[in-house]
């Protein structure tokens, strides 16, 4: 018999109550000769809103001993920017705040600090490029927006 087992708990390693129960159910069904497809949904970390939640989710799945795969034939329609396009500064701040949170949560404070320093250096480089492009009348409007956004990133990067 083919079985689809959907569980909110990753059953491996079986080191706690609910994991042990799910693990034993899987082992029992496999030993009985059933073909099992396991779909496990890990609860999303509430700290990640809008940005980096899938990165955190995949990282936690891999930490539990599972693998993540890319499916080349899969198609996803992503209407990018539908939520945050209207507030570019807030979107950039949320994006970098969540990336900093990811580094701090999974790799420690030092890695988060290194990420923030690299973010600052990158933003300073972008500021310089957009400052040069500000001289061109064709780019003036966008250059102002980009200068404003990256200046905001520089100002808040150390406090993320």
C-alpha positions, 0 to 999 in steps of 0.5 A: 500500500502507498501511504502519504504521511503528513506530520508537523514534526520531523521524526529524525533524530528520534530524541523526544516524545513526538519525534519518537512516536512519528519515527516508530509509526514510520518504522512500523509501516516500512517494515510492513512493506508499505511505500511511504511518502513523508511530507513534513511541515516545519513551523515557521519561526515567528521572528522571520516575517516576509524575508528569509523565512524559507532560508531559515526553514530549509536550514532547520530541515537540513539541521535535522538530517533531511535534505532539500532539493531543487526541482528544475522543472518546477515553476513558481510565479512570484509577484515580487514586490507586491507587499513591500514595493511601496515602501522601499526603505522599510523593505530593505530594512526588513530584508537586512534585519532578517538576514542579520537575524538568520546569521545571529540565530544559526551562526552566532553574534560574530557572524552577524557582526561580519554580515553587518560590516559587509552590508555597510561596505556594500552599501557604501560602494552602492552610494558611491556609484549612485552618487556618480550616476546622479550627475546624469539627467536620465538617472537623476530620479532613480539615483536619488531614490537609491541614494536615500535607500542605501543611506538608510541601510548604512545608518541602520546596519549597525543597529540591526 
